[in-house]
Amino acid sequence: MKISTKGRYGLTIMIELGKRFGQGPISLKSIAQAHNLSEHYLEQLAGPLRNAGLVKSIRGAYGGYILAKEPSEITAGDIIRVLEGPISPVEGIEDEEPAKRELWIRIRDAVKDVLDHTTVEDLANHREDDDVEPYMFYI
């Protein structure tokens, strides 16, 4: 499974909103400038996030976006599913031979577990100096 810029930038929006939760609306322009991203592209991502009930838009001169729920109630899985679709490492798992199907299902379930147990609050509170060993994947 490969996460596109839609998922990555959507997470960026949600993390920034999570960091400033309770401080009022934040403009996509300020998020775009802080991360050197296209404001227009972020606007395209905000629509599906709003339709899914993850963010609310506030109109007016001091408008912008806020999280629709507490940061602890929104998972990375919620965001990725809205912007990327279902979580699956390969297409047509059911057509695979049993040994490979089992492998793909285990990979899918492991990815879902990580995404569904990582909240916006976790991501917003992450510090680079946390003493966490980086993951190493060998393929």
C-alpha positions as CSV (number, residue, x, y, z in Angstrom):
1,M,0.0,0.0,0.0
2,K,1.3,3.4,-1.0
3,I,0.0,6.6,0.5
4,S,-0.3,9.3,-2.0
5,T,0.1,13.1,-1.5
6,K,-3.6,13.2,-0.8
7,G,-3.2,11.1,2.4
8,R,0.1,12.7,3.4
9,Y,-1.1,16.3,3.0
10,G,-4.5,15.4,4.6
11,L,-2.6,14.1,7.6
12,T,-0.6,17.4,7.6
13,I,-3.9,19.4,7.7
14,M,-5.3,17.3,10.5
15,I,-2.1,17.4,12.6
16,E,-1.9,21.2,12.4
17,L,-5.6,21.5,13.4
18,G,-4.9,19.0,16.2
19,K,-1.9,21.1,17.4
20,R,-4.1,24.2,17.7
21,F,-7.3,22.5,18.8
22,G,-9.5,24.8,20.9
23,Q,-7.6,28.0,19.6
24,G,-10.1,28.9,16.9
25,P,-10.1,28.3,13.1
26,I,-6.9,28.0,11.1
27,S,-6.6,28.9,7.5
28,L,-5.4,26.5,4.9
29,K,-3.2,29.3,3.7
30,S,-1.3,29.4,6.9
31,I,-0.9,25.6,6.8
32,A,0.2,25.7,3.2
33,Q,2.8,28.4,3.9
34,A,4.2,26.7,7.0
35,H,4.7,23.4,5.1
36,N,5.5,24.9,1.7
37,L,2.4,23.2,0.1
38,S,-0.1,24.3,-2.5
39,E,-3.1,26.1,-0.8
40,H,-5.3,25.1,-3.8
41,Y,-4.4,21.4,-3.3
42,L,-5.1,21.6,0.5
43,E,-8.5,23.2,-0.4
44,Q,-9.3,20.1,-2.6
45,L,-8.5,17.8,0.4
46,A,-10.5,19.8,2.9
47,G,-13.8,19.1,1.1
48,P,-13.8,15.3,1.6
49,L,-12.6,15.8,5.2
50,R,-15.5,18.2,5.8
51,N,-18.0,15.8,4.1
52,A,-16.8,13.0,6.3
53,G,-17.4,15.0,9.5
54,L,-13.7,15.3,10.4
55,V,-13.4,19.1,10.1
56,K,-15.7,22.1,10.1
57,S,-15.3,25.2,8.1
58,I,-15.8,28.6,9.6
59,R,-16.6,31.5,7.2
60,G,-15.5,35.1,7.5
61,A,-12.4,37.2,7.8
62,Y,-11.1,35.2,10.7
63,G,-12.4,31.9,9.4
64,G,-10.7,28.7,8.5
65,Y,-11.0,25.1,9.7
66,I,-11.3,23.4,13.0
67,L,-11.5,19.7,13.9
68,A,-15.1,18.5,14.2
69,K,-14.2,16.2,17.1
70,E,-11.6,15.9,19.8
71,P,-8.2,15.0,18.4
72,S,-8.2,11.9,20.5
73,E,-11.4,10.7,18.6
74,I,-10.0,11.0,15.1
75,T,-7.6,8.3,13.9
76,A,-5.1,8.3,11.1
77,G,-7.2,5.5,9.6
78,D,-10.2,7.7,9.4
79,I,-8.2,10.3,7.4
80,I,-6.5,7.8,5.1
81,R,-9.8,6.0,4.3
82,V,-11.5,9.3,3.4
83,L,-8.7,10.5,1.1
84,E,-7.2,7.2,-0.2
85,G,-10.1,4.7,0.0
86,P,-10.0,1.2,1.5
87,I,-6.8,0.0,3.1
88,S,-5.5,-3.0,1.1
89,P,-1.9,-3.9,0.1
90,V,-3.0,-5.6,-3.1
91,E,-6.1,-5.7,-5.4
92,G,-8.2,-8.9,-5.5
93,I,-7.0,-10.6,-2.4
94,E,-9.8,-13.1,-2.7
95,D,-8.3,-14.3,-6.1
96,E,-4.9,-15.2,-4.6
97,E,-3.7,-18.7,-3.7
98,P,-4.3,-19.4,0.1
99,A,-0.7,-18.8,1.3
100,K,-0.4,-15.4,-0.4
101,R,-4.0,-14.4,0.5
102,E,-3.1,-15.1,4.2
103,L,0.0,-12.9,3.9
104,W,-1.9,-10.0,2.3
105,I,-4.6,-10.2,4.9
106,R,-2.0,-10.2,7.7
107,I,-0.2,-7.2,6.2
108,R,-3.6,-5.4,5.7
109,D,-4.6,-6.1,9.3
110,A,-1.2,-4.9,10.7
111,V,-1.5,-1.6,8.7
112,K,-5.1,-1.1,9.8
113,D,-4.1,-1.7,13.4
114,V,-1.4,1.0,13.3
115,L,-3.6,3.5,11.5
116,D,-6.7,2.8,13.7
117,H,-4.7,3.1,16.9
118,T,-2.9,6.3,16.0
119,T,-4.9,9.4,16.8
120,V,-4.6,13.0,15.6
121,E,-3.7,13.8,19.2
122,D,-0.8,11.3,19.1
123,L,0.5,12.8,15.9
124,A,0.0,16.4,17.1
125,N,1.9,15.7,20.4
126,H,4.8,13.8,18.7
127,R,8.2,15.3,19.5
128,E,11.3,14.6,17.4
129,D,13.3,14.0,20.5
130,D,11.1,11.1,21.6
131,D,13.3,8.1,22.4
132,V,11.6,5.8,19.9
133,E,13.6,3.5,17.7
134,P,12.8,4.0,14.1
135,Y,11.1,1.2,12.2
136,M,13.2,-0.8,9.8
137,F,11.4,-2.6,7.0
138,Y,13.2,-5.2,4.8
139,I,11.5,-6.3,1.6
